[in-house]
């Protein structure tokens, strides 16, 4: 059992952010790598676009979100460090085992294992960061953590592309101990190992911080009902608005490599490297800039900065993604795609910051799990599948651009409208939290 450390130094707190952010990179690599491997998996396992979209999206989202709720509640009550270590070992092992898949069913079961393992990470980290940093530094710390995860989602394509480029045209690899594997199976095995290594590093170097005295004094298992009731509606509406923006991000990111293959005739390794580089540049810089911007604005008294920044990002990002779907050349598509991710990924961190700024410590893990539930079901569950279904209406797999345009044109403005509807209540919650010293 962990003994909480009574005080965490500033240096140790930032070390924790970087270490946990590195694990978040690995989590996103293990989660997103499937998007690069769509075409070879379809060829070897004999599956369709719709089956792959369910594997990338809905199947992962349902288990990730439903398991996340009890794990988020657990993170408010027991050692978050131990939860992170245990679940990292689960998803790393399942990612590695995905490399042995010879049937769609086995691969599906391993992806469920990855979802279950990753579900505890962000609720636990959100709670840890809140207890390690004062209010005025939480947005920056959370922004760095989310930016690193965003980097992982994009680096998945770069790493996968580089591995496939190194393998070249070989159809089978003969690996020591493991025997003969296909190139896409080797990619799964390659990206799995870091999760297991980082779990060990957390075990030996990262202490469990003490919770605030008010949280320790609260009866275990008893929710602060009044606090929850006053926050759930405005925060849930904020979560829905933010998740609609991430529906564009995850939907387009999942199919962008296949789009470059089908529309412009690129090789899969080339598509992975270019999509990953463009998305990393746009997504990571957006998260870092937007989180620091909203923190700077709030310090100057603009308490509506968070919802209004989210609205601006949703509207500008969705417009850029519509333009990307209309791009006539691959390079123009990549530029517009990166700019769209800058705006949409940049505002994606706002929901996490809102939980840290407005919720008491006894509710942060649970509210973060609620956000992840909504975000997962909408963005992961709807985004990839909606694009393939819409492309099917326009003629099939060769019309992914139609899906890009439709999803961006609907989700961006709709998300902005939802956030605007609850702006005043969010500002009131923020003001109340400042007065309470949360």
N, C-alpha and C positions, 0 to 999 in steps of 0.2 A: 504494500500500500504506500502511495506517495505521501510524504510529509511536506505540506505547502511551505515554500520559501517565504519568510515574512517580508522581504524587500527584494525587489529586482532592480539592479542598477540600470541606468540609461543604456550603457553599452551592451549589457546582457539582453535588454529588451529588444534593441535593434538587431542583435545577433539572432534572437528568436524569430523576428519578422523575416530575416533573410533565409534562415534555415527552413521555416515553415513555408515561405514563399517558394523555395526550391522544391519542396515536396509537392506544392501546388502545381509547379511546372510539370513535374513528373505525372501527377494525376491527370492533367489535361492532355499530355502527350499520350498516355495510355488510353484516355477516353476518345481523343480525336483521331488517332492514327487510322481508325477504320475507314474514315472518309477518303483517305488516299488509296486504300486497298480495295475499293469497290470493284474495279474492273477485273483484276486477277481473281478475287474471291468469287465473283459472278461466274467467271469462266470455269473455275475448278469445282465449285460446289453446285453449279447449275441453278442459281437463284435469279430473281428478277429485281428490277429497280425498286418496286414497292416493298419487296421483302427486305432489301438492304436498307431502305428508308426506315422501316419499322425497327430493324436491328440497331441502326444509328440513333434513332429518335425514340419512338414510343416505348419500346421494350426497356431500354435503359432508363428513360424518364420515369416510368411508373414505379420501378423498384427503387430508384435513387430517391424519389420524392417521398414515397410511403415509408421506407425504412428511415429516412432522415428525420421524421417527426419524433419517434421515440428516442433516437440517438441524440437529437438536439436537446430533448428534455433531460436525458442522462448527463449531457455535458454541463447542465446547470447544477448538477448535484454531486458528481464524482470526478475523479481525476481526468482532466481533459487530455493530459499528456498520455496516459495509458490508453485512452480511447483512440487517439491518433496513431499510436504505435501498432495496436492490434489491427485496426482497419487497414492501415498501409500494407501490412503483411498479407491481408486477405486479397486486396485488389492487385498487388504485385504478383502474387501467385497465380491468380486467375488470368492476368494478362499473359504471363509466360505460358500457361496451359493453352491459351488460345492458339498458340503456335502449333499445337498438335491436332487442331480441328480438321476432321475429314468429312464432317457433315454439318449442315446448317444448324441442326438442333444442338449439337455439342458447342458450336461457336456461340449460339444464343445463350446457353446456360453459363458459359464463361463470361459473357458480357453482363449478364445479371449479377454474377459475382463481383465484377469490377464496379458496377453501380452500387451494390450493397456496401462494398468497402469504402468507396469514395464519399458516401452520403454523410459520414460523420465529420469529415475534415473541416469544412468551412464553418459550421456551427461551433465546433470546438475552438477553432482559431479565432473567430470573432469574439468569443467569450474571453479567451486568453489575452488578446490585444487590449480589450477594454480594461482588464485588470492590471496590465503592464504600463499603460500610458495614461497621462492626464487627458481630459476632454479635448484640449486645444491641439493635441498631437494625434488623435485617433484617426482622423480622416487621412492624414498623410501616411500613417502606418498601414491603414487598411488599403489605401491606394497603391502602395508599393506591393503589398501581398497580392492584390487583385491583378496588378500589372504583370507580376511574375507568372500568375496563372494564365493570364491572357497570352503571354509570351509562349507558354507551354502549348496552348491550343494551336498556335501558328507554327511553332518549331516542330510539332509533330510531322507536318508536311515536309519541312526542310530535312529533318533527320531521316524520315522514311524515304524521301527522294534520294538523299545521299547514299543510304544503304542499298537501295535498288540500283542506283547508278554504279556503285562499286561491284555489285553482283553482275551487272551487264546483261547479256542475253542468255545466260545459263538458265535452264529450266528447272534444274534440281541442284541443291547443294548437299554435299556429303560432310556433315559436321561430326567432330569427335563425340563419342558417347551417344549423341542424339540420332545419328544416322542420316538418312536422306530426307531433306525438307524442301519445300517450295520457297522461292524468294519471299513471298508475302508472309509465310510462316516464320521465316528468319527475322523479319522485321518485328513481329510481336515479341519474340524471344529477346531481341536486342533492347527494346524499350522497357522491358519489365524489370530488369535488374536494379536500376537506381532506387526504386521504391523500397526494396528490401534493405539496401545499404543505408538510406537516409533514416529509416526506422531505427536502425541500430545507433546511428549518430544521435538521434533525439533521446534515445534511452540513456546514453552515457553523458550527454552534455546539456540537456535542457531541463531545468527545474520546473516544478508546478508552482505558479505564483499563488499567493494567498488571495482569497476573495475579500471584498470589502466587509467590514464588521457587520453591516446591516444584513448582508446576504448570509453571513454565517449564523446570525441570530435568528433568521427566519426558519420556521418549522419545515423540515424536509418533507416534500410531497404536498405542501399546501401552497397554492398559487396566490399571489397578490391579485385577487379578482378585480378589484377596482382599477388597478393599473392596466390590466389586460383589457377590460371593457372600454376604457377611455381611448385605447390606442388601436384596437384591432381594425376598425373600419377605415380610418384614413391611411393606415399603413398597408392594409390589404389592397386598397385602390392604388396606392403608390406602387406596390409590388406588381399588380396587374399591368399598369402602364409601363413599368420598366421591363417586364417580361415580354411584352409585345415588341419592344425594340430588340431584345435578344432573340426573338423568333426570326427576325430578319438576319441577324448575325449568324446564328447557328444553322439556319436553313441554307443560306448562300455559301457559308464556309464548308458545309458538308458536301455540296455538289460542285463547288468551284473547280477542283481538279478535273472532275469528269467533264465539266463544261469546256475546259480548254482542250481536252482530248477530242471531244465530239465536234465542237464548233470550229476549232482551228487546227486540229490534227497534231497536237503536241504529244510528246512521249510522257508517260506517267511520272518518271523521275524528274523530268524538266518541269512539268506542271507543279509537282510538289514543292520543288525548291523555289520557284517564282511566286507561287501563291503564299507559301510560308513566309518568304521575305517581305512581300508587300503587306501581308496581314500583320506581321510582327511590328513593322515600322508604324503602321497606322494604329493598330489596337493598343500596343503598349504605351506609345507616346500619348494617346488620347486619355488613357486611364490616369497616367501620372499628371498630365496637365490639368484635367478636369477636377481631380480630387484636390489638388493644391489650389486651384482657382476658387472652388466653392468654400474651402477653409478660409482663404484670404478674404472673401466677400463677407462671410459670417462674422469674422473678427471685426469687421468694419460696420457691423450692425444690420446687414442685409439678411434677415432671417428667412426670406423667401428665396434665397440663392439656390438651395438644393432643388426644389421642385421646378423652378424656372430654368435652371441649367439642364435638367432632364428633358423638359419640353423642347428647348432649343436643339438639343442633341437629337431627339427623336425626329423632329421635322427636317432638319438639315441632313441627317444621316440617311433617312429614307429617300429623300430626293436624290441624293448621290447614288444610292443603290439602284434606283429606277434608271438613272442615266447609265450606270454600269451595264445593266441588262440590254441597253440599246447600243452599246459601244460596237463600232465596226471593226476594231482591231484588238488583238489580245493585249497589247501594251496599254491602250486606252482603258480597257476593262480593268487591268491591274491597278492603274492609277486611281480610277474612280472607286474601285473596290476598297483600296487602302484608305482613301479619304472618308468613305462611308463608315468604315470600321473605326476611324479616328473619332468620329462624332458619336456613334452608337456604343462602342466599347467604353469610350470616355464617360458616358452617362450611365453605363451599366453598374458602376460602383456606387451610385447614389443611394440605392436601396439598402446596401450594406451599411453605409455611413449613417443613414437615417435610423437604423436599428441601434447603432452605438450611441447616437446623440439623443434619442428619445426614450429608450427603454431602460428600466432598472436592471441591474446585473442578474437578478434572479429570473429574468425573462429573455435575456439576449439570445441564448442558445435556441430556445423554443421559437422565438419570433424569426430568427434566421432560418430555422428549418421550415417555417411557414413560407418564407420568401422562396426558399429553394424548391419547396413543393409546387408553388404557383409557377415559378420560373421554369422548372423542369417540365411540367406538364404542358405549358404553352410553348416554350422555345424549343426544347428537345423533342417533345412529343408531337408538336404541330409543324414546326418549321421544315424539317427535311421531307416529311410526308406530304405537306401541302404543295411543295414545289413539284414533286413528281406527279401528284394527282392533277395539278393544273397543266403541267407539260403534257400529260396524257390527253387532256381535253383539246389541246392544240396540235395533236398529231403524234405524240409519243416521246421517246427518250431524246430525240434530236432537238426538242424545243424547250430545253431547260430555261432559256432566257425568259420565256413567257411566265414561268413560275417565279423567277426572280422579281420581275416587274410587278406582278400581281401582289405577291406577299409584301413587298416593300411599300407599294402604294396604299395598301389597306392598313397594315399594322402600325406604320409610323404615325400618321394623323390620328388614328384611333387611340393609340397609347398616349399621345399628347393631350387629347381631350379628357381621358380618364384622369391623368395627373392634375390637369387644371381644375377638375371638379372638386378636388380635395385639397387644393393649395392652402386655403385659409386655415383649415384644421391642422395641417402639418405644421404651419408656422406657430399656431397656438401650442401644439405639443412641444415643439422645440423651446418655446419661451418658458413653458412650465418646467421642462427638464432642467433648463439653466437655473431657474429659481430654486429647484430642489437639490441642485448640485449633483445630478446624476452623471 
